[in-house]
């Protein structure tokens, strides 16, 4: 069982990195500036999942400060205002957010599996 769990952990690391890479690449078409501000894969996935379309950041009621420090959130908001990224459709947003959720889920399962070992 330990050998199987170690092998699965290695595979999860590879898949997590692949999924995260695709998320960075896909979301960067919409909000390329975010990748220079949030550099850690799981945090990036959580932020992307919460934000979806960058125009949500214009609302004062919308917050991501539970995911990133307040000063970083301010940087994200400023970057969203001047972003050179393209608009996305509802279907694009749904798929990007679904991919972000997959990254989050795989990371959580990886942590659970590591604890098991």
Backbone as a printed PyTorch tensor [residue, N CA C, xyz], in Angstrom:
tensor([[[  0.8150,  -1.2020,   0.0000],
         [  0.0000,   0.0000,   0.0000],
         [  0.8590,   1.2680,   0.0000]],

        [[  1.9590,   1.2220,   0.6920],
         [  2.8310,   2.3870,   0.7450],
         [  3.4200,   2.6760,  -0.6350]],

        [[  3.8490,   1.6220,  -1.3240],
         [  4.4130,   1.7990,  -2.6610],
         [  3.3740,   2.3930,  -3.6050]],

        [[  2.1450,   1.8890,  -3.5300],
         [  1.0810,   2.4180,  -4.3740],
         [  0.8190,   3.8870,  -4.0730]],

        [[  0.8020,   4.2270,  -2.7990],
         [  0.5490,   5.6130,  -2.4100],
         [  1.6860,   6.5310,  -2.8700]],

        [[  2.9310,   6.0660,  -2.7780],
         [  4.0690,   6.8700,  -3.2400],
         [  3.9780,   7.0930,  -4.7470]],

        [[  3.6560,   6.0350,  -5.4800],
         [  3.5170,   6.1650,  -6.9390],
         [  2.3870,   7.1260,  -7.2990]],

        [[  1.2800,   7.0250,  -6.5840],
         [  0.1630,   7.9340,  -6.8330],
         [  0.5540,   9.3710,  -6.5120]],

        [[  1.2990,   9.5540,  -5.4410],
         [  1.7460,  10.8880,  -5.0660],
         [  2.6080,  11.5000,  -6.1690]],

        [[  3.4910,  10.7150,  -6.7420],
         [  4.3240,  11.1930,  -7.8500],
         [  3.4680,  11.5640,  -9.0580]],

        [[  2.4940,  10.7120,  -9.3780],
         [  1.6000,  11.0110, -10.5000],
         [  0.7630,  12.2590, -10.2400]],

        [[  0.3050,  12.4150,  -9.0060],
         [ -0.4730,  13.6040,  -8.6630],
         [  0.3610,  14.8710,  -8.8250]],

        [[  1.6290,  14.8120,  -8.4370],
         [  2.5110,  15.9700,  -8.6050],
         [  2.6230,  16.3490, -10.0790]],

        [[  2.8070,  15.3510, -10.9310],
         [  2.9130,  15.6190, -12.3700],
         [  1.6240,  16.2220, -12.9170]],

        [[  0.4910,  15.6160, -12.5650],
         [ -0.8000,  16.1140, -13.0490],
         [ -1.0970,  17.4990, -12.5090]],

        [[ -0.7880,  17.7140, -11.2510],
         [ -1.0150,  19.0260, -10.6470],
         [ -0.2130,  20.0950, -11.3820]],

        [[  1.0260,  19.8030, -11.6840],
         [  1.8510,  20.7630, -12.4210],
         [  1.3120,  20.9890, -13.8340]],

        [[  0.8660,  19.9230, -14.5070],
         [  0.2870,  20.0760, -15.8470],
         [ -0.9840,  20.9170, -15.8140]],

        [[ -1.8900,  20.6030, -14.8990],
         [ -3.1390,  21.3460, -14.8030],
         [ -2.8700,  22.8060, -14.4650]],

        [[ -1.9500,  23.0260, -13.5230],
         [ -1.6200,  24.4040, -13.1270],
         [ -1.0350,  25.1690, -14.3020]],

        [[ -0.1760,  24.5200, -15.0800],
         [  0.4210,  25.1700, -16.2460],
         [ -0.6750,  25.5870, -17.2390]],

        [[ -1.6100,  24.6880, -17.4900],
         [ -2.6960,  25.0160, -18.4190],
         [ -3.5740,  26.1340, -17.8840]],

        [[ -3.8010,  26.1350, -16.5850],
         [ -4.5970,  27.2050, -15.9820],
         [ -3.8980,  28.5460, -16.1580]],

        [[ -2.5960,  28.5990, -15.8730],
         [ -1.8360,  29.8440, -16.0340],
         [ -1.9250,  30.3220, -17.4700]],

        [[ -1.7160,  29.3960, -18.3850],
         [ -1.7050,  29.7670, -19.7970],
         [ -3.0820,  30.2420, -20.2650]],

        [[ -4.1070,  29.5300, -19.8850],
         [ -5.4690,  29.8430, -20.3320],
         [ -5.9440,  31.1700, -19.7380]],

        [[ -5.7840,  31.3400, -18.4180],
         [ -6.2790,  32.5460, -17.7670],
         [ -5.4590,  33.7770, -18.1580]],

        [[ -4.2110,  33.5580, -18.5460],
         [ -3.3630,  34.6760, -18.9350],
         [ -3.8600,  35.3840, -20.1890]],

        [[ -4.6480,  34.7190, -20.9810],
         [ -5.2560,  35.4110, -22.1280],
         [ -6.2160,  36.4930, -21.6550]],

        [[ -6.8380,  36.2570, -20.4990],
         [ -7.8210,  37.1950, -19.9640],
         [ -7.1820,  38.2150, -19.0120]],

        [[ -6.2780,  37.7520, -18.1470],
         [ -5.7060,  38.6180, -17.1170],
         [ -4.2180,  38.2760, -16.9500]],

        [[ -3.3950,  38.6490, -17.9470],
         [ -1.9810,  38.2590, -17.9300],
         [ -1.1780,  38.8490, -16.7740]],

        [[ -1.5880,  39.9650, -16.2720],
         [ -0.8510,  40.6420, -15.2080],
         [ -0.8790,  39.8660, -13.8830]],

        [[ -1.8850,  39.0220, -13.6970],
         [ -2.0280,  38.2910, -12.4360],
         [ -0.8530,  37.3660, -12.1740]],

        [[ -0.2840,  36.7820, -13.2170],
         [  0.7950,  35.8190, -13.0050],
         [  2.0580,  36.4590, -12.4190]],

        [[  2.2400,  37.7540, -12.5970],
         [  3.3910,  38.4300, -12.0010],
         [  3.1260,  38.8080, -10.5450]],

        [[  1.8770,  38.7910, -10.1420],
         [  1.5220,  39.1950,  -8.7850],
         [  1.3440,  37.9850,  -7.8690]],

        [[  0.6710,  36.9600,  -8.3630],
         [  0.4340,  35.7390,  -7.5930],
         [  1.2240,  34.6200,  -8.2660]],

        [[  2.2670,  34.1470,  -7.5960],
         [  3.1850,  33.2240,  -8.2650],
         [  3.0840,  31.7740,  -7.8120]],

        [[  2.3570,  31.4870,  -6.7770],
         [  2.2560,  30.1120,  -6.2860],
         [  1.0380,  29.4350,  -6.9160]],

        [[  1.2060,  28.2010,  -7.4030],
         [  0.1720,  27.5060,  -8.1760],
         [ -1.1790,  27.4030,  -7.4840]],

        [[ -1.2000,  26.9610,  -6.2510],
         [ -2.4750,  26.7250,  -5.5630],
         [ -3.1510,  28.0520,  -5.2430]],

        [[ -2.3830,  29.0140,  -4.7890],
         [ -2.9510,  30.3370,  -4.5130],
         [ -3.4900,  30.9470,  -5.7950]],

        [[ -2.7440,  30.8090,  -6.8750],
         [ -3.1860,  31.3130,  -8.1770],
         [ -4.5150,  30.6670,  -8.5570]],

        [[ -4.6160,  29.3470,  -8.4070],
         [ -5.8570,  28.6370,  -8.7470],
         [ -7.0240,  29.1270,  -7.8920]],

        [[ -6.7880,  29.3440,  -6.6190],
         [ -7.8590,  29.8260,  -5.7270],
         [ -8.2970,  31.2330,  -6.1170]],

        [[ -7.3400,  32.0800,  -6.4490],
         [ -7.6580,  33.4500,  -6.8440],
         [ -8.4310,  33.4480,  -8.1660]],

        [[ -7.9630,  32.6730,  -9.1320],
         [ -8.6490,  32.5910, -10.4260],
         [-10.0590,  32.0480, -10.2360]],

        [[-10.2030,  31.0190,  -9.4170],
         [-11.5260,  30.4390,  -9.1810],
         [-12.4720,  31.4620,  -8.5710]],

        [[-11.9790,  32.2480,  -7.6370],
         [-12.8130,  33.2570,  -6.9870],
         [-13.1470,  34.3870,  -7.9480]],

        [[-12.1660,  34.8670,  -8.6820],
         [-12.3720,  36.0460,  -9.5300],
         [-13.2030,  35.7160, -10.7650]],

        [[-12.7930,  34.6970, -11.5050],
         [-13.4310,  34.4880, -12.8010],
         [-13.0690,  35.6520, -13.7030]],

        [[-14.0470,  36.4380, -14.0710],
         [-13.7710,  37.6250, -14.8910],
         [-13.1860,  38.7350, -14.0360]],

        [[-12.1500,  39.3500, -14.5630],
         [-11.4120,  40.3660, -13.8040],
         [-12.2550,  41.5930, -13.4670]],

        [[-13.3310,  41.8490, -14.2120],
         [-14.1480,  43.0310, -13.9260],
         [-14.8620,  42.9340, -12.5790]],

        [[-14.9340,  41.7500, -11.9840],
         [-15.5270,  41.6070, -10.6490],
         [-14.7180,  42.3690,  -9.6070]],

        [[-13.4460,  42.5720,  -9.8990],
         [-12.5680,  43.2580,  -8.9560],
         [-12.8810,  44.7470,  -8.8320]],

        [[-13.6970,  45.2710,  -9.7240],
         [-14.0840,  46.6810,  -9.6610],
         [-15.0780,  46.9410,  -8.5360]],

        [[-15.7430,  45.8920,  -8.0910],
         [-16.7250,  46.0260,  -7.0250],
         [-16.0270,  46.0740,  -5.6640]],

        [[-16.3730,  47.0470,  -4.8590],
         [-15.7780,  47.1780,  -3.5260],
         [-16.1950,  46.0250,  -2.6170]],

        [[-17.3470,  45.4250,  -2.8850],
         [-17.8370,  44.3310,  -2.0550],
         [-17.1170,  43.0100,  -2.3430]],

        [[-16.5210,  42.8940,  -3.5140],
         [-15.8330,  41.6680,  -3.9120],
         [-14.4640,  41.6220,  -3.2320]],

        [[-14.1440,  40.5080,  -2.5950],
         [-12.8890,  40.4250,  -1.8500],
         [-12.1780,  39.1000,  -2.1000]],

        [[-10.8700,  39.1830,  -2.1330],
         [-10.0290,  37.9850,  -2.1780],
         [ -8.9850,  38.0360,  -1.0620]],

        [[ -9.2170,  38.9210,  -0.0780],
         [ -8.2170,  39.1010,   0.9740],
         [ -8.0860,  37.8980,   1.8910]],

        [[ -9.0440,  36.9700,   1.8530],
         [ -8.8680,  35.7440,   2.6260],
         [ -7.9380,  34.7620,   1.9070]],

        [[ -7.6250,  35.0360,   0.6510],
         [ -6.7490,  34.1760,  -0.1340],
         [ -5.3250,  34.7200,  -0.2350]],

        [[ -5.2050,  36.0380,  -0.2460],
         [ -3.9030,  36.6880,  -0.3880],
         [ -3.8490,  37.8840,   0.5610]],

        [[ -2.6440,  38.3450,   0.9010],
         [ -2.5340,  39.5210,   1.7790],
         [ -3.1970,  40.7590,   1.1680]],

        [[ -3.5870,  41.6720,   2.0240],
         [ -4.3020,  42.8780,   1.6080],
         [ -3.5200,  43.7040,   0.5860]],

        [[ -2.2140,  43.8360,   0.7850],
         [ -1.4220,  44.6310,  -0.1530],
         [ -1.3310,  43.9550,  -1.5240]],

        [[ -1.3180,  42.6380,  -1.5340],
         [ -1.3000,  41.9100,  -2.8020],
         [ -2.6560,  42.0420,  -3.4940]],

        [[ -3.7310,  42.0110,  -2.6980],
         [ -5.0650,  42.2140,  -3.2790],
         [ -5.1490,  43.5910,  -3.9350]],

        [[ -4.5870,  44.5860,  -3.2980],
         [ -4.5910,  45.9290,  -3.8840],
         [ -3.8400,  45.9400,  -5.2150]],

        [[ -2.7260,  45.2230,  -5.2750],
         [ -1.9740,  45.1260,  -6.5310],
         [ -2.7870,  44.4260,  -7.6160]],

        [[ -3.5170,  43.3850,  -7.2300],
         [ -4.3580,  42.6500,  -8.1880],
         [ -5.4480,  43.5750,  -8.7250]],

        [[ -6.0810,  44.3190,  -7.8390],
         [ -7.1370,  45.2550,  -8.2660],
         [ -6.6000,  46.3130,  -9.2340]],

        [[ -5.4440,  46.8610,  -8.9170],
         [ -4.8370,  47.8630,  -9.8040],
         [ -4.5100,  47.2660, -11.1630]],

        [[ -3.9640,  46.0560, -11.1500],
         [ -3.6040,  45.3900, -12.4060],
         [ -4.8540,  45.0930, -13.2420]],

        [[ -5.9440,  44.7450, -12.5860],
         [ -7.1840,  44.4520, -13.3120],
         [ -7.7230,  45.6920, -14.0160]],

        [[ -7.5200,  46.8420, -13.4020],
         [ -8.0040,  48.0890, -14.0000],
         [ -7.3020,  48.4140, -15.3080]],

        [[ -6.0250,  48.0760, -15.4060],
         [ -5.2470,  48.4270, -16.5970],
         [ -4.8810,  47.2110, -17.4380]],

        [[ -5.4990,  46.0960, -17.1460],
         [ -5.1510,  44.8330, -17.8090],
         [ -5.2880,  44.9110, -19.3290]],

        [[ -4.3480,  44.2880, -19.9960],
         [ -4.3570,  44.2280, -21.4590],
         [ -4.9860,  42.9360, -21.9610]],

        [[ -5.4950,  42.1170, -21.0550],
         [ -6.0850,  40.8400, -21.4350],
         [ -7.3870,  41.0080, -22.1880]],

        [[ -7.7530,  39.9720, -22.9120],
         [ -8.9790,  39.9970, -23.7020],
         [-10.1830,  39.5870, -22.8500]],

        [[-11.3560,  39.9660, -23.3100],
         [-12.5850,  39.5530, -22.6470],
         [-12.8050,  38.0710, -22.8770]],

        [[-13.5800,  37.4510, -21.9810],
         [-13.9220,  36.0450, -22.1450],
         [-15.4340,  35.8820, -22.0970]],

        [[-15.8980,  34.8200, -22.6980],
         [-17.3140,  34.4900, -22.7080],
         [-17.6930,  33.7730, -21.4210]],

        [[-18.9990,  33.6560, -21.1620],
         [-19.4720,  32.9220, -19.9890],
         [-18.9380,  31.4900, -19.9850]],

        [[-18.9640,  30.8490, -21.1430],
         [-18.5060,  29.4630, -21.2470],
         [-17.0040,  29.3660, -20.9470]],

        [[-16.2350,  30.3510, -21.4010],
         [-14.8040,  30.3740, -21.0930],
         [-14.5900,  30.4720, -19.5850]],

        [[-15.3150,  31.3760, -18.9690],
         [-15.1850,  31.5640, -17.5260],
         [-15.5280,  30.2820, -16.7790]],

        [[-16.5960,  29.6280, -17.1690],
         [-16.9920,  28.3770, -16.5170],
         [-15.8940,  27.3310, -16.6190]],

        [[-15.3120,  27.1910, -17.8080],
         [-14.2720,  26.1860, -18.0030],
         [-12.9870,  26.5360, -17.2750]],

        [[-12.6310,  27.7880, -17.2570],
         [-11.4340,  28.2090, -16.5200],
         [-11.6340,  27.9780, -15.0280]],

        [[-12.7850,  28.3320, -14.5210],
         [-13.0610,  28.1360, -13.0940],
         [-13.1210,  26.6500, -12.7410]],

        [[-13.6250,  25.8220, -13.6580],
         [-13.6540,  24.3690, -13.4310],
         [-12.2330,  23.8110, -13.3700]],

        [[-11.3630,  24.2870, -14.2470],
         [ -9.9680,  23.8540, -14.2240],
         [ -9.2870,  24.3130, -12.9330]],

        [[ -9.5490,  25.5350, -12.5200],
         [ -8.9910,  26.0270, -11.2560],
         [ -9.4500,  25.1560, -10.0960]],

        [[-10.7120,  24.7470, -10.1070],
         [-11.2240,  23.8860,  -9.0380],
         [-10.5410,  22.5230,  -9.0620]],

        [[-10.2460,  22.0170, -10.2410],
         [ -9.5210,  20.7520, -10.3480],
         [ -8.1300,  20.8680,  -9.7240]],

        [[ -7.4510,  21.9590,  -9.9840],
         [ -6.1280,  22.1740,  -9.3890],
         [ -6.2420,  22.1970,  -7.8720]],

        [[ -7.2300,  22.8970,  -7.3600],
         [ -7.4440,  22.9840,  -5.9140],
         [ -7.7420,  21.6010,  -5.3360]],

        [[ -8.6220,  20.8500,  -5.9830],
         [ -9.0070,  19.5220,  -5.4960],
         [ -7.8360,  18.5470,  -5.5060]],

        [[ -7.0660,  18.5560,  -6.5750],
         [ -5.9100,  17.6580,  -6.6590],
         [ -4.8970,  18.0150,  -5.5730]],

        [[ -4.6830,  19.2990,  -5.3580],
         [ -3.7450,  19.7330,  -4.3150],
         [ -4.2130,  19.2940,  -2.9340]],

        [[ -5.5160,  19.4080,  -2.6820],
         [ -6.0510,  18.9770,  -1.3840],
         [ -5.9050,  17.4700,  -1.2120]],

        [[ -6.2080,  16.7110,  -2.2670],
         [ -6.0700,  15.2620,  -2.1910],
         [ -4.6000,  14.8720,  -2.0150]],

        [[ -3.7030,  15.5830,  -2.6880],
         [ -2.2840,  15.3170,  -2.5500],
         [ -1.8530,  15.4940,  -1.0990]],

        [[ -2.3460,  16.5540,  -0.4710],
         [ -2.0420,  16.7870,   0.9440],
         [ -2.5700,  15.6860,   1.8330]],

        [[ -3.7710,  15.2230,   1.5570],
         [ -4.3630,  14.1240,   2.3260],
         [ -3.5430,  12.8470,   2.1570]],

        [[ -3.1480,  12.5620,   0.9320],
         [ -2.3450,  11.3780,   0.6490],
         [ -0.9830,  11.4610,   1.3260]],

        [[ -0.3770,  12.6310,   1.3210],
         [  0.9220,  12.8140,   1.9920],
         [  0.7910,  12.5660,   3.4960]],

        [[ -0.3010,  13.0270,   4.0860],
         [ -0.5410,  12.7670,   5.5100],
         [ -0.7040,  11.2790,   5.7590]],

        [[ -1.4050,  10.5780,   4.8600],
         [ -1.6060,   9.1390,   4.9560],
         [ -0.2620,   8.4160,   4.9840]],

        [[  0.6580,   8.8640,   4.1380],
         [  1.9840,   8.2320,   4.1030],
         [  2.7430,   8.5200,   5.3850]]])
